[in-house]
C-alpha cells in the first residue's frame, strides 16, 4: 500500500492508543500556555502550528510510554525529533492579514497541498530542499474527522520523479526546485485522487515523504479542535532522500 498509494492508514492498535492518551495529557498544558499560543496560532487563530512542542525523547517515548506501532516494519530506524502537535480549530482556515487572496484560496480549495522539506527562500520565495525527511507519521490525539489530513493517491511517484530529474547530478541543496515542483503538483491535481485520512486515537497513518498532502478545511460542528502529533525524522545523508 505504501509504495502503491503513498500512504497507509493503520487500524487501531492498543500500543498506539496508550501512547496517544499520554501524549495528549502531556501536550494539553503546553498548547494552552499563553506564550505558546501567541507564537503558534495562524490563520485567524484557527491553526496551532505546534512544531517541536511535544516533550518526547529520541525514541518517541513520552512520560515513560514507548512509541510503537504497525508502521515500524515499513520505516527505517532513525532518531525522532520532538513531535509537532498540530491543532485545527472550527472555522479553519481564516485569512491572516499578510496572506494573499491566492494563497488563501489555495488553502481552501487545495488544502494547502505540499511536499514537506521544500522551503521557500528569499523575496521571490524560490523553493529548495532543506529538510530531508524519511517519512511522515501522523498520530491522532483526538477525533480528526472535522479537518483530516488529505493525501493525493500515487502523488509520491510523480513528485519524486520530477524532483530527481530537476536535481540530476547536482548537489541537492543547491537546486532551485520551484518550477519542477509546481509543474508536478499541477499534474497531481489533474490525475490523482484526493483521499482524506479520517482517524481516531489508536489509529495512525504513514505518509510517503514525496506524497502531496495537506489539511482539509474544518467541516462539521464546533468542537475543541482536532489534534495530531506528527513525526518527520530526517535522513543523516541527504542523498537517501531521493533514493527510490
Buried (B, 14 or more C-beta within 10 A) or exposed (E): EBEEBBBBBBEEBEBBBBBBBBBBEBBEEBBEEEEBEEEBBBBBBBBBBBBEBBEBEEEBBBEEBEBBBBBEEBBEEBEBBBBBBBBBBBEBBBBBEEBEEEBBEBBBEBBBBBBBBBEEEEEEEEBBBEBBBBBBBBBBBBBBBBBBBBBBBBBBBBBBBBBBEBBEEEEBEEBEBBEBBEEBBEBBBEEBEBBBBBBBBBBBBBBBBBBBBBBBBBEEEEBEBBBBBBBBBBBEEBEEBBEE
